[in-house]
Amino acid sequence: MTTQATTSSLDALTSLSKRRGFIFQSSEIYGGINGFWDYGPLGVELKRNIKEAWWDDMVRCREDVVGLDCSIIMNPQVWEASGHVGGFSDPMLTCRQCRRHFRADHMDDLIAQSEWIASLSEAGDADENGMLTLDQAKLERWIRKRGRKQAKGMALVKDATTHLEAVARTIGEAPRALRDVLVVLGMPGLPDESDPIPCPFCGGDLTAPRQFNLMFKTHIGAMEDHAATAYLRPETAQGIFCNYRNVLDSYRIRPPFGIAQIGKSFRNEINPRNYTFRSREFEQMEMEFFCHPDEADTWYTYWRDLRYNWYIKLGLASEKLHLRDHDPDELAHYAKGCADVEYDFPFGTSELEGIANRGDYDLTKHQEHSGKDMRYFDDQTRERFIPYVIEPSGGVDRAMLAFMTEAYSEDEAPNDKGVMQKRTVMKLHPRLAPTKVAIFPLVKKHGMPEAATQVYEECKKAGVVAFYDEKGAIGRRYRRQDEAGTPFCVTVDGDTVSDGTVTVRDRDSLNQERIAAAEVPAFVAKHLRSE
Ligand code: ATP
């Protein structure tokens, strides 16, 4: 993540999301549970539509990719072979005061988001390079005004008499970088690069980093001993590698080909945050594409660009979407190339999907651990080789959060009396919108409900997801659909009954046009394509 947080737009989105039934906190009536989320009536439809769009574009509309659905719990040896048991861990720091856990590699973002750190400018002066010189009197005032509220855990705040002078002396001497200032605030004395900064939430002192395995453990059967230990999968990819031979042997397909899977994954994230962005239970859309090593670079570029364009096609603005190639020193040791599709979220620019050329690493590891031959024999060239794998790996929940962030807008629309009023509208791509068309009789008499019901039934028959609403003022009904992201509203009025036409209102342009009632399903279906 690279940019400074602005939470206001995320707050507006979370509030709409709860109010209209997109996303709820898991187990909310019991106070929730950190890192877990539930999808409400509108959310579940949006999420399904994202998965459907991915599955259609990646599997159903291609001849070279097939699907798979693997179990979540697999033989624990899978995770030994993949390296997850040994290596799937992040260095973690814990605050001794508030007991929060932080990932060491997230510290810069946390510093950027910390309230008390942001207020430090009041405790001294910053020069044009961002170097700070703290002043004892100002620091004292800062402790009283800010520190006691926002950095309660800091030793300096709890006991200013003991520490204030020493801290002010160390930091007051010369301008210092923010990180050094933070280290001294937490631990009076000359700052050392390896010293931890105080907790970005409460100012308390942090432990040194410790390795923390992100896999959730469980036990199979009645005995909870070591031999019964199993894991909830932290990614869907390994199920694909384990079935690579099964697919080759059972289905008439040969490299280059892909196996795709959508499903739940679980990671015991140290610090779940930013709404659904980093959760402990989430869904992944992954595809492993097996090809000849000589063709891997070409396929890597192909999938990288295709995946980036997929998000644009479904409505993410290209200036907020970035395709970032990893520097060679960022690559995993086995990877031959890697790029991230990133999006400018309200809390910063973050990864939506990674596309990697994983070489023959995974199949080789499984060949070593399982003893099964993972080589492919090409009977035309008589060559036997372990295919290279290109992996586009995206998160459903992150994609949904990006589509919702992009769609959320506030503008003005006329009310029933023609007066312009503020409205909130989710400008979701019609292919993703939970409901495609809402059908309203203008009033509940003169045959209008019957005519509207008929349009509604025709839509359902044609497979167009429709919603019927006859309650309340028409303006109100439009507003509800705008918030739900419904791209079209169809109003049945007095003329419908006599001439068989209806008014179609476009959610984004607010244009209204008259079309034959019988044409509604075809009209809506035409807009559901994303090419
Ligand atoms: P990060 O660096 O953000 O933890 P990652 O690089 O570890 O992510 P991958 O292991 O490449 O992520 O997983 C592939 C995709 O799965 C990510 O691009 C993301 O969309 C999704 N994903 C991973 N972890 C989470 C999570 N905790 N919550 C939601 N989605 C996730």
Boltz pocket constraint, residues with backbone or C-beta under 6 A from the ligand:
constraints:
  - pocket:
      binder: B
      contacts: [[A, 234], [A, 235], [A, 267], [A, 269], [A, 276], [A, 277], [A, 278], [A, 279], [A, 280], [A, 281], [A, 282], [A, 283], [A, 284], [A, 351], [A, 352], [A, 353], [A, 354], [A, 393], [A, 394], [A, 395], [A, 396], [A, 397], [A, 398], [A, 399]]
      max_distance: 6.0
